């Protein structure tokens, strides 16, 4: 693991442009226990994003090009089933691209759909193909379930014949590429419900929210939207069981995304303090800012290792809801702290709306809450 001394040295290495295409990407040292195939796969994902991730559409195409949507699907559904350590790596690299695409949303949807197995409605087999082809992003309005599978309030459902009626609002969610469907998580008298709403739909209004520099973001309002029976994936006890599994995985994936966003913010800061001169020498030569950045890099390393270990535990069936809740709470708090400090270290230009470091902070501000508030997650970690 990179120590504070190693992080201090990182501040003196090769730099990265604070915005636009990276000419010489700044990366922190990878884990020594990553095998050669995993490192090569990471490099493939990273190179694809470095080349094409200048826009949300380019990022989505890059993720599709490397087969990210197939990584998580089981072999029985024509996927690669590479495990959650690989999926978490993709989420981290996607976060480092800092483009507002529904990456963790679509992975969550694929997780839920693949869990249906032979119960998967016939109409959804074609949807999986479109998702794999990159033609059908799926967004989850509002929060993911917490690591125990509990759905956050905001959207409610009630039965309507064989279908359901959805009412309420949810958001924010990344909308740099338009979602083809919404995977709606709702609570009701008979437990949770999971419904797939194809857009556009009657009673469903997707509204753009002010991004404040963090990228395109949207919310959704459902006003008595009727969902037919074949689009209601799960409800009641079956939904509780599926969401408990999917919520545990979403916590790891979202933590990896936050780690990637944090890395992007620190990349911008390291580049800035190398280029900015004060008192006749580069700012990085001054002990104060250099040691402060070194401390932030050490915190980033710590959470990256925690996410990697949790992903491996998830693959081996050893990760429990309390541990996952503690992980996402730790990463969320660290991401908020580090990106806020990164804005200050970047100087006045870091406050500009279009600055990369400011965009990272604003994006982290809502991504950090998607699995629940850190205080609630710490409570789950303490009592689960």
QUICOR-V998418 format. One record per run of one state. SS is the DSSP state (helix for helix, strand for strand, loop for the rest). FROM is the first residue (numbers start at 1). TO is the last residue. If there is no record, write none. Layout:
# QUICOR-V998418
SS;FROM;TO, SS;FROM;TO
This chain:
# QUICOR-V998418
loop;1;3, helix;4;10, loop;11;35, helix;36;52, loop;53;55, helix;56;65, loop;66;67, helix;68;71, loop;72;74, helix;75;77, loop;78;83, helix;84;97, loop;98;102, helix;103;115, loop;116;116, helix;117;119, loop;120;121, helix;122;132, loop;133;137, strand;138;139, loop;140;154, strand;155;160, loop;161;162, strand;163;174, loop;175;180, strand;181;188, loop;189;190, strand;191;198, loop;199;203, strand;204;209, loop;210;216, strand;217;227, loop;228;228, helix;229;231, strand;232;235, loop;236;236, helix;237;275, loop;276;276, strand;277;278, loop;279;280, strand;281;282, helix;283;285, loop;286;286, helix;287;315, loop;316;320, helix;321;346, loop;347;347, helix;348;351, loop;352;355, helix;356;367, loop;368;373, helix;374;383, loop;384;384
